Amino acid sequence: MREAWIPMRDGVRLAADLYVPTDATPAAPRKGSSGRFPVLLEYLPYRKTESRARSYALYSYFVRRGYVVARVDIRGTGNSEGRLVEYEYTEEEQRDGEDIIAWLAGQPFSTGRVGMFGISWGGFNSIHMAMRNPPALKAILAVEATDDLYQDDVHFVDGGMHVDSYEMGMDLDNAVPGAPDYVIDEAFFQDRFDRPPWMLTYKREQRDGPFWDRTALKARYGAIRIPTFVIGGWCDGYRDSVPRMLEHMTAPVKAILGPWAHSFPHHAYPKPQMEWRHEAVRWFDRWLKDRDTGILDEPRFAVYVRHWHPPRTDLEEIPGEWRWEEGWPVARIQPRTLYPQPNHTLASAAPDASAGRTATEHRLRYVPTSGIEVGGPVMWWGDLAPDQQPSDALSLVYDSDPVDQEVEVLGMPHAILRASADAPLARWFARLSDVSPDGEVTLVAGAGVNGAHRDSAREPTALTPGEPVTLDVEMHFTSWVFPKGHRIRLAVSNAQWPMIWPTPYPMATSLHLGGPESTRLVLPVVPRADRPRPDFLPPETDPVLEGFGVLEGGTNSGYGEITSVERQPERGTAKVVAANSSGARYPWGAQHYTESITHEAQDDHPEAASVRGEHTTTIGLPDRTLRWETRTEFRSDREAFHYTFTRRLLKDGTLVREKTWEETIPRDFQ
């Protein structure tokens, strides 16, 4: 490992760790080696120096196979110089990315060819840099990333306000200077500590539009002209980008979609895991070394087909099987339409609309605190979820007869809802579930739609109370095999708290059954076929970097997970608490992190929801103890959101600096 400073066009230097084969120039190359290697770049704000144990373990696989790997801190984060970037994926971050790629291509150890890879942020900016097509960037691999930041990312989900532990935690992490010196001076205060919180920026941008367009690959797939490999997971919130990129990109694309949550597949949960880096090396060898690795001879899409499992949040392994598909869409998919009936069943024909109002309209009282079970412990789509029965009890529910043979779905189910509300703003959530013979309900797929976004998320319009509208709820990408004897369930509700912020009006909504626009469920059914299966390698054991260690666990996801749910039915109130803690040991000291997030809402006053986040990072050094604290308060009334954020720094228990931001943000169809 070598440390390096990479100069930007404005003179700011970004800090890099370079993981280099031992025979790279300027050291004398071994016999048969040129001493030059392609370079793989991971470009993040997540503090390269404290992350060296993770990087050493992750990158060694690539270095041993003839690559230099560069880990670079984004401007104003970690050990890099400069003022903290204003928010995620700015134009400044991407211009710096172009400078980084050009610098790496010109180094004595480099062949001049660069690839990018990463998970989450590293996957996002791999996609974003590929959209800019810098000359030396030849291929990318993006893990658990998305092509649509407005609909899919952690700030808004399905067009609805989402408050995430990640975005609150980043406003703590951004205020910490570089390790191991942690210099606290006036430049640190101006460039980091006093910089506005990112969360405030996102919550002002409540509709799709120019702010989100800057990185919207979904609107211009042709912008990427280099080979792109995408990896997703069924338990991750970003999986929808996998089929969209396979279908719409014109550059070479390959994809893997496994059972995992938000983590690299070689140490992912749930299992089965696989050694994705073997596939990555085959990919980069093809495009950065001109080697025929056979990767282009294989089908483009490897998918893990999920079989039934009980509704558990602690499932260690998801049953299923790997399968190759030629790409997306799969040609043999046969849409199957099921219609909700007046008796709350699902059938293959629409009900007779002449049966009268009571037979063709189902009413549902809006319960703002319902839907806790849907998001799972981390409160976003895809995470392993508990039994759906408590949420279904406050939903409109429609069940099929027990299926007489296995039914496999692969794709994005659609719930076409003919619906109305007696308020100007409402949301609808549609969920597809598997009901086992013993009554357990396992979530298969779902999504929500903001009624004001029914025509456009860019130009929302109020609902006319009582007037039916047609809503196409495209559920998130899924795979599932319904066993013989199980039932297919459609559940429709108007709340999914605390994943999505409640709409502010007490109300009731209706689903309209029968007629030419009848409410219906469209399933992407895949007939069984004899398809080849990929033969993925099991994970390798990674090397360990001495001097670094874990002091305490934390959650599987790395984010705050639900630890308690309190309901007071007589008052119509609910409280959900999520928490996480972790600790790390470094050669220079130790670090502890905690977060606690409290969501509160009321059924009789849906406008009065709130969330409070408290985050701390404590760094113990030989000569001092530094502690950063943040407190985020985000609450609403009918007209606005009210945001208060306080950041504090203490040295040896004494307050050094404190700064508070407050703002009232008008509700924009949220």
C-alpha positions in Angstrom: 0.0 0.0 0.0 1.3 3.4 -1.0 -0.2 6.8 0.0 -0.5 9.4 -2.7 -1.8 13.0 -3.3 -3.7 13.5 -6.5 -3.8 17.1 -7.7 -7.1 18.6 -9.0 -7.4 21.2 -11.6 -8.0 23.9 -8.9 -5.0 22.9 -6.8 -6.8 20.9 -4.2 -5.2 17.5 -3.5 -7.2 14.4 -2.9 -5.9 11.7 -0.6 -5.4 8.2 -2.1 -4.3 4.8 -0.9 -2.8 2.7 -3.8 -2.7 -1.1 -3.4 0.0 -2.1 -5.8 1.6 -5.4 -6.9 5.1 -5.7 -5.5 6.6 -5.8 -9.0 5.0 -2.6 -10.2 7.2 0.2 -11.4 9.4 1.9 -10.0 10.3 -1.3 -8.2 12.2 -3.7 -10.4 9.6 -5.9 -12.2 9.9 -9.6 -12.0 10.9 -11.5 -15.1 8.1 -11.5 -17.6 6.3 -8.5 -16.1 6.2 -5.1 -17.6 5.8 -3.5 -14.2 2.6 -1.8 -15.5 -1.0 -2.8 -14.6 -4.5 -1.6 -15.2 -6.0 0.4 -12.4 -9.3 -0.1 -10.6 -10.7 2.9 -8.8 -13.1 3.0 -5.8 -14.0 6.7 -5.1 -15.8 7.3 -1.8 -16.4 9.7 1.1 -16.1 6.9 3.6 -12.7 7.7 5.0 -10.0 5.5 3.3 -7.6 5.5 6.3 -10.0 4.1 8.8 -11.2 1.7 6.1 -7.9 0.1 5.4 -8.7 -3.2 6.9 -11.8 -3.5 4.7 -9.8 -2.3 1.6 -6.9 -4.5 2.2 -9.1 -7.6 2.5 -11.3 -6.6 -0.5 -8.6 -5.4 -2.9 -5.9 -8.1 -2.3 -7.9 -10.4 -4.6 -7.5 -7.9 -7.5 -3.9 -7.1 -6.7 -2.9 -10.7 -6.7 -4.4 -11.0 -10.2 -2.5 -8.1 -11.7 -4.3 -4.9 -10.9 -3.5 -1.7 -9.0 -6.4 -0.6 -6.9 -6.9 3.0 -5.9 -9.1 4.1 -3.0 -9.6 7.9 -3.1 -11.4 10.1 -0.6 -13.9 12.6 -2.1 -13.1 16.3 -1.7 -13.5 17.6 1.8 -14.0 14.1 3.3 -11.6 11.7 5.0 -8.0 12.8 4.4 -8.7 14.8 1.2 -8.2 18.5 1.1 -10.8 21.1 0.1 -14.2 22.1 1.3 -16.8 19.4 1.8 -18.9 18.8 -1.3 -22.4 20.2 -1.1 -24.2 16.9 -1.3 -23.9 13.5 -3.0 -22.8 13.2 -6.6 -22.2 16.9 -7.3 -20.7 18.2 -10.5 -17.6 19.0 -8.5 -17.3 15.4 -7.4 -17.5 14.2 -10.9 -15.1 16.8 -12.4 -12.6 15.6 -9.7 -13.3 12.0 -10.8 -12.2 12.9 -14.3 -9.0 14.3 -12.9 -8.4 11.2 -10.8 -8.9 8.9 -13.7 -6.5 10.9 -15.9 -3.9 10.9 -13.1 -4.1 7.2 -12.5 -3.8 6.5 -16.3 -0.6 8.5 -16.4 1.3 6.9 -13.6 4.4 4.8 -14.1 2.7 1.7 -12.7 -0.3 2.1 -15.0 -1.0 0.7 -18.5 -3.3 3.7 -19.1 -6.5 1.7 -18.7 -8.8 2.4 -15.7 -11.9 0.6 -14.5 -14.2 1.7 -11.7 -16.1 -0.4 -9.2 -17.9 -0.2 -5.9 -21.0 -0.8 -3.8 -23.6 1.8 -3.1 -21.9 5.2 -3.4 -19.0 3.6 -5.3 -21.5 1.9 -7.6 -23.4 5.2 -8.1 -20.4 7.2 -9.1 -19.0 4.4 -11.3 -22.3 4.8 -13.3 -22.1 8.6 -13.2 -18.4 8.7 -14.3 -19.2 6.2 -17.1 -22.0 8.7 -18.3 -19.2 11.3 -18.7 -17.0 8.8 -20.7 -13.5 10.1 -19.7 -11.0 8.6 -22.2 -9.1 6.3 -19.9 -12.2 4.8 -18.3 -12.7 1.5 -20.1 -15.2 -0.5 -18.0 -17.2 -0.4 -14.8 -18.8 -2.7 -12.2 -21.5 -1.3 -10.0 -22.8 -3.3 -7.0 -26.1 -2.4 -5.3 -26.6 0.9 -7.1 -29.4 2.6 -9.1 -30.1 4.5 -12.2 -32.9 6.5 -10.6 -31.9 8.5 -7.5 -35.3 10.1 -6.9 -37.5 7.1 -6.9 -35.0 4.5 -5.5 -32.5 6.2 -3.2 -32.8 6.8 0.5 -34.1 10.3 0.5 -37.4 9.6 -1.3 -38.9 6.2 -2.0 -41.7 5.6 -4.5 -42.2 9.4 -4.6 -42.7 9.6 -0.9 -40.7 11.3 1.9 -38.3 8.8 3.5 -36.1 9.7 6.5 -33.1 7.3 6.6 -30.6 6.5 9.2 -27.9 6.8 6.6 -28.6 10.4 5.7 -28.6 11.5 9.3 -25.4 9.5 10.0 -23.6 11.1 7.1 -24.1 14.6 8.6 -22.1 13.3 11.6 -19.4 11.6 9.6 -18.8 14.6 7.3 -17.7 16.6 10.3 -14.8 14.4 11.3 -11.3 15.4 10.0 -8.8 12.9 8.6 -7.1 10.2 10.6 -4.8 9.6 12.4 -4.1 13.2 13.3 -7.7 14.6 13.5 -6.5 18.2 13.2 -9.0 20.6 14.8 -8.2 24.1 13.5 -10.0 27.0 11.8 -9.7 25.4 8.4 -11.5 22.3 9.7 -14.4 24.4 11.1 -14.8 26.3 7.9 -14.4 23.4 5.4 -16.3 20.7 7.4 -17.8 21.3 10.7 -19.7 24.5 9.7 -20.8 23.2 6.4 -24.6 22.8 6.0 -26.1 19.3 6.6 -26.8 17.4 3.4 -30.2 16.1 4.6 -31.6 19.7 4.6 -30.7 19.9 0.9 -32.5 16.7 0.0 -35.7 17.5 1.9 -36.2 20.7 -0.1 -36.3 18.7 -3.3 -39.6 16.8 -2.8 -40.5 16.3 -6.5 -38.5 14.8 -9.4 -36.8 17.4 -11.5 -33.5 19.1 -12.3 -31.9 18.4 -8.9 -32.2 14.7 -9.5 -31.6 14.8 -13.3 -27.9 15.5 -12.9 -27.3 11.7 -12.5 -30.4 10.2 -14.0 -29.2 7.4 -16.2 -32.8 6.3 -16.5 -33.5 9.2 -18.7 -30.4 8.7 -21.0 -29.1 5.1 -21.1 -27.2 5.9 -24.3 -24.9 8.2 -22.3 -22.8 5.2 -21.2 -20.6 3.9 -24.0 -18.3 1.6 -22.1 -19.0 -2.0 -20.9 -21.0 -2.1 -17.7 -21.4 -5.0 -15.1 -24.2 -4.6 -12.5 -24.8 -6.7 -9.4 -27.9 -6.5 -7.3 -29.7 -8.3 -4.5 -33.3 -9.3 -3.8 -33.0 -7.9 -0.3 -31.6 -4.6 -1.4 -33.5 -1.4 -2.3 -31.6 -0.7 -5.5 -32.4 -3.9 -7.5 -34.8 -2.4 -10.0 -31.8 -0.9 -11.9 -30.6 -4.4 -12.9 -33.4 -5.2 -15.4 -33.7 -1.6 -16.6 -30.0 -1.4 -17.5 -30.0 -4.8 -19.2 -33.0 -3.8 -21.3 -32.1 -0.2 -22.3 -28.4 0.2 -22.4 -26.7 0.0 -25.8 -23.2 -0.6 -24.4 -22.2 -4.2 -23.4 -24.0 -5.1 -20.2 -23.8 -8.1 -17.9 -25.7 -8.6 -14.6 -26.0 -10.9 -11.6 -28.9 -10.7 -9.2 -28.6 -12.8 -6.0 -30.5 -13.1 -2.7 -28.4 -10.5 -0.8 -29.1 -7.3 1.1 -26.8 -4.3 0.8 -23.4 -5.9 0.9 -20.8 -7.4 -1.4 -21.8 -11.0 -2.4 -18.7 -12.7 -1.0 -19.7 -11.9 2.6 -23.4 -11.0 2.1 -26.4 -12.0 4.0 -28.7 -13.8 3.5 -26.7 -16.7 2.0 -25.8 -18.3 -0.4 -22.7 -16.2 -1.0 -20.5 -16.3 -4.1 -17.0 -15.0 -5.1 -18.2 -12.1 -7.3 -14.6 -10.8 -7.6 -13.8 -13.9 -9.8 -16.4 -12.6 -12.2 -15.2 -9.1 -11.8 -11.6 -10.1 -12.8 -12.9 -12.0 -15.8 -14.8 -8.8 -16.8 -12.0 -6.4 -16.3 -9.5 -8.8 -17.9 -11.6 -8.7 -21.0 -11.8 -4.9 -21.3 -8.6 -3.8 -19.6 -6.2 -6.6 -20.7 -7.8 -7.7 -23.9 -8.0 -11.3 -22.7 -10.7 -13.7 -23.9 -12.0 -14.9 -20.6 -15.2 -16.5 -22.0 -17.4 -14.1 -20.1 -19.0 -12.8 -23.3 -19.9 -16.3 -24.4 -22.2 -16.7 -21.4 -25.8 -15.4 -21.1 -25.9 -11.8 -19.9 -28.0 -12.4 -16.8 -27.5 -14.7 -13.9 -30.5 -14.7 -11.5 -31.1 -16.4 -8.2 -34.7 -17.7 -8.3 -36.2 -17.5 -4.8 -38.3 -20.4 -3.5 -40.8 -20.1 -0.6 -39.5 -19.4 2.9 -41.4 -18.4 6.0 -41.6 -14.7 7.0 -38.4 -14.3 9.1 -36.1 -11.3 9.6 -33.3 -13.5 10.8 -33.2 -15.9 7.9 -29.6 -17.1 7.3 -30.1 -18.5 3.8 -32.8 -18.0 1.2 -33.8 -21.3 -0.6 -33.6 -21.2 -4.4 -31.5 -21.9 -7.4 -29.3 -20.0 -9.8 -30.2 -19.7 -13.5 -28.9 -18.1 -16.6 -31.2 -15.9 -18.7 -30.2 -14.4 -22.1 -31.0 -10.9 -20.9 -34.0 -8.8 -20.0 -36.9 -9.0 -20.6 -37.2 -12.8 -20.5 -39.0 -13.8 -23.7 -41.1 -16.6 -22.2 -42.7 -14.5 -19.5 -46.5 -14.8 -19.8 -48.5 -12.0 -18.0 -51.3 -13.4 -15.8 -54.1 -11.0 -14.7 -56.0 -11.6 -11.5 -59.0 -9.4 -10.5 -60.1 -8.6 -6.9 -63.6 -9.8 -6.3 -66.4 -8.4 -4.1 -65.8 -11.3 -1.7 -62.1 -10.5 -1.4 -60.9 -13.3 -3.5 -58.7 -13.1 -6.7 -60.1 -14.5 -9.9 -59.2 -14.6 -13.6 -62.2 -12.5 -14.7 -63.3 -9.0 -13.6 -66.4 -8.8 -11.4 -69.7 -7.8 -12.9 -69.9 -4.0 -12.5 -73.7 -4.1 -12.5 -73.8 -5.8 -9.1 -74.3 -2.5 -7.3 -72.1 0.0 -5.4 -71.6 -2.2 -2.3 -70.3 -5.1 -4.5 -68.0 -2.9 -6.7 -66.5 -0.5 -4.2 -64.4 -1.4 -1.1 -63.7 1.3 1.4 -60.6 1.6 3.7 -60.1 3.9 6.6 -56.6 5.5 6.5 -54.5 4.4 9.5 -51.3 6.5 9.3 -49.4 4.3 11.8 -49.9 1.1 9.8 -47.3 -0.7 7.7 -44.5 -1.2 10.2 -44.0 -4.8 9.1 -43.5 -4.1 5.4 -40.1 -2.4 5.5 -38.3 -5.0 7.7 -35.8 -3.9 10.3 -34.1 -1.2 8.2 -37.4 0.2 6.8 -36.9 0.0 3.1 -38.2 -2.2 0.3 -36.6 -5.6 -0.1 -35.2 -6.2 3.4 -36.3 -9.5 5.0 -39.7 -8.8 6.5 -41.8 -10.4 9.3 -45.2 -11.9 8.9 -47.5 -9.4 7.0 -50.7 -10.3 8.9 -50.6 -7.2 11.2 -50.3 -4.9 8.2 -52.8 -6.9 6.2 -55.4 -6.5 9.0 -55.4 -2.7 8.1 -55.4 -3.2 4.4 -57.8 -4.4 1.7 -56.8 -8.0 1.1 -57.6 -10.3 -1.8 -56.6 -14.0 -2.0 -56.5 -16.5 -4.8 -57.6 -20.1 -4.5 -54.7 -22.4 -3.5 -52.6 -22.8 -6.7 -52.8 -26.3 -8.2 -49.2 -26.2 -9.4 -46.1 -24.1 -8.8 -46.3 -20.5 -10.0 -43.0 -18.7 -10.7 -42.9 -14.9 -11.0 -39.9 -13.0 -12.2 -40.1 -9.3 -13.0 -42.1 -6.3 -11.8 -45.7 -7.2 -10.8 -48.2 -4.4 -11.5 -51.2 -3.5 -9.4 -53.6 -1.4 -11.5 -55.8 0.4 -9.0 -59.0 2.2 -9.8 -59.1 4.2 -6.7 -60.5 7.4 -5.0 -60.0 9.3 -1.8 -62.0 11.9 0.1 -58.9 14.0 0.6 -56.6 16.0 -1.9 -53.6 13.9 -1.2 -53.2 10.1 -0.6 -50.8 7.3 -1.2 -51.5 3.8 -2.2 -49.3 0.8 -1.4 -49.7 -2.6 -3.1 -48.1 -5.7 -1.8 -47.8 -9.2 -3.4 -47.5 -11.9 -0.7 -47.4 -15.7 -0.4 -50.0 -17.2 2.0 -49.0 -20.6 3.2 -51.5 -23.3 4.2 -50.9 -22.5 7.9 -51.6 -18.8 7.4 -48.1 -17.3 7.4 -47.8 -14.4 5.0 -44.4 -13.8 3.3 -43.9 -10.6 1.5 -42.9 -11.2 -2.2 -42.9 -7.7 -3.7 -44.5 -4.3 -3.3 -44.4 -0.6 -4.1 -46.2 2.6 -3.4 -47.5 5.5 -5.5 -48.1 9.1 -4.5 -51.5 10.0 -5.8 -50.4 13.5 -6.6 -47.7 11.9 -8.9 -50.3 9.8 -10.9 -49.5 11.8 -14.1 -46.1 13.2 -13.3 -43.6 13.2 -10.3 -42.3 16.5 -11.8 -45.6 18.3 -11.9 -47.8 16.8 -9.1 -51.5 17.7 -8.9 -54.0 17.3 -6.1 -56.6 14.6 -6.2 -60.2 15.6 -6.6 -62.0 14.1 -3.5 -64.3 11.3 -4.5 -63.2 11.2 -8.1 -61.7 7.8 -9.2 -58.3 7.7 -10.8 -56.3 4.9 -12.3 -52.9 4.2 -10.7 -50.3 1.8 -12.0 -48.3 0.6 -9.1 -45.2 -1.1 -10.6 -43.9 -3.2 -7.8 -40.2 -3.6 -7.2 -38.3 -6.3 -9.1 -38.9 -9.7 -7.6 -38.5 -13.5 -8.1 -40.6 -16.1 -6.3 -42.0 -19.6 -6.7 -45.4 -20.0 -5.1 -45.6 -23.7 -4.0 -48.6 -25.9 -4.8 -51.3 -25.3 -2.2 -50.3 -21.7 -1.4 -52.4 -18.7 -2.1 -51.4 -15.5 -4.0 -52.4 -12.4 -2.0 -52.8 -8.7 -3.1 -53.0 -6.2 -0.2 -53.7 -2.5 -0.7 -53.2 0.1 1.9 -52.7 3.9 2.3 -49.8 4.0 4.8 -46.4 2.4 5.2 -45.0 4.1 8.2 -42.2 4.7 9.2 -40.7 3.8 5.8 -42.8 6.6 4.2 -44.0 9.8 5.8 -47.8 9.9 6.4 -50.0 12.1 4.2 -51.5 14.9 6.4 -55.3 14.4 6.0 -57.7 12.0 7.9 -59.6 10.2 5.2 -61.0 7.0 3.7 -60.1 5.6 0.3 -62.0 3.3 -2.1 -61.0 0.6 -4.6 -63.4 0.2 -7.5 -63.9 -3.3 -8.8 -65.4 -4.2 -12.2 -65.9 -2.3 -15.4 -63.3 -1.6 -18.1 -60.8 -0.1 -15.7 -61.3 -2.6 -12.9 -58.6 -2.9 -10.2 -56.3 -5.8 -11.1 -53.0 -7.6 -10.4 -50.7 -8.5 -13.3 -48.1 -11.1 -12.6 -45.0 -11.8 -14.7 -45.3 -15.6 -14.7 -42.4 -17.6 -16.0 -43.1 -21.1 -17.3 -40.6 -23.7 -16.1 -37.8 -24.3 -18.6 -34.6 -26.2 -18.8 -32.1 -23.4 -18.5 -28.3 -23.7 -17.8 -27.0 -22.7 -14.4 -23.9 -20.6 -13.6 -21.2 -22.3 -11.6 -20.1 -19.5 -9.3 -17.1 -20.0 -7.0 -17.4 -20.0 -3.2 -15.9 -17.0 -1.4 -12.2 -16.9 -0.7 -10.8 -16.2 2.7 -9.6 -12.6 2.8 -6.3 -11.6 4.4 -6.3 -9.6 7.6 -4.6 -6.3 8.1 -2.8 -6.2 11.5 -3.5 -3.3 13.8 -7.2 -3.0 12.8 -10.1 -4.8 14.5 -13.8 -4.8 15.4 -14.6 -3.9 19.0 -18.3 -4.6 18.9 -20.8 -5.8 16.4 -23.6 -3.6 15.1 -26.3 -4.6 12.7 -26.0 -6.8 9.7 -27.0 -3.9 7.4 -24.7 -1.4 9.1 -27.8 0.9 9.6 -30.2 1.5 12.5 -32.6 -1.4 12.7 -35.9 -1.5 14.6 -35.5 -2.4 18.2 -38.9 -1.6 19.7 -42.4 -0.8 18.6 -44.8 0.9 21.1 -48.5 1.3 20.4 -51.2 3.0 22.5 -54.4 2.0 20.7 -56.6 4.1 23.1 -54.7 7.2 22.0 -54.0 6.2 18.4 -50.3 6.8 18.8 -47.2 4.7 17.8 -43.5 4.9 18.4 -40.8 3.0 16.6 -37.2 3.0 17.8 -34.2 1.9 15.7 -30.7 1.7 16.9 -27.2 0.6 16.0 -23.7 0.7 17.5 -20.3 -0.4 16.5 -16.7 0.0 17.4 -13.3 -0.3 15.7 -9.7 -0.5 16.9 -6.9 1.2 14.9 -3.2 1.5 15.3 -3.6 5.0 16.6 -6.7 4.5 18.9 -10.3 3.4 19.0 -13.6 4.6 17.7 -17.2 4.0 18.9 -20.3 4.9 16.9 -23.9 5.0 18.1 -27.2 5.9 16.6 -30.8 6.0 17.9 -33.7 7.0 15.8 -37.2 7.5 17.1 -40.3 7.8 14.8 -43.6 8.9 16.2 -47.0 9.3 14.6 -50.7 9.6 15.4 -53.7 8.1 13.7 -56.1 11.0 14.5 -53.5 13.6 13.5 -51.6 12.2 10.6 -50.1 15.6 9.9 -48.2 15.5 13.2 -45.5 12.9 12.5 -41.9 13.2 13.7 -38.5 11.6 13.8 -35.6 12.3 16.0 -32.1 11.0 15.3 -29.2 11.1 17.8 -25.7 10.0 16.5 -22.3 10.0 18.2 -18.7 9.2 17.2 -16.1 9.0 19.9 -12.4 8.7 19.0 -10.0 7.8 21.8 -6.4 8.8 21.1 -3.4 8.6 23.4 -3.4 12.3 24.2 -7.1 13.2 24.0 -10.7 12.0 23.4 -12.8 13.6 20.7 -16.5 13.2 20.5 -18.9 14.4 17.8 -22.6 14.5 18.5 -25.5 15.3 16.2 -29.2 15.6 16.9 -31.7 15.7 14.0 -35.4 16.6 14.6 -37.7 16.4 11.6 -41.4 16.9 12.2 -44.5 18.0 10.2 -47.8 19.8 10.4 -50.3 20.1 7.6 -48.5 22.8 5.7 -44.8 22.2 6.3 -41.8 20.1 7.5 -39.8 21.6 10.4 -36.1 20.7 10.5 -33.6 21.3 13.3 -30.1 19.9 13.3 -27.4 20.5 15.9 -23.8 19.4 15.6 -21.4 19.4 18.6 -17.7 18.7 19.1 -16.3 17.9 22.5 -12.6 17.4 23.5 -12.0 15.5 26.8 -15.7 16.2 27.7 -15.5 20.0 27.1 -17.5 21.6 24.4 -15.3 23.0 21.6 -18.0 24.0 19.1 -21.7 23.8 18.5 -23.7 24.8 15.5 -27.5 24.6 14.8 -29.5 24.8 11.6 -33.2 25.4 11.5 -35.6 25.6 8.6 -39.3 25.3 7.7 -39.8 23.6 4.4 -43.3 23.8 2.7 -44.8 20.4 2.0 -44.8 19.9 -1.7 -47.5 17.2 -2.3 -45.9 15.1 0.5 
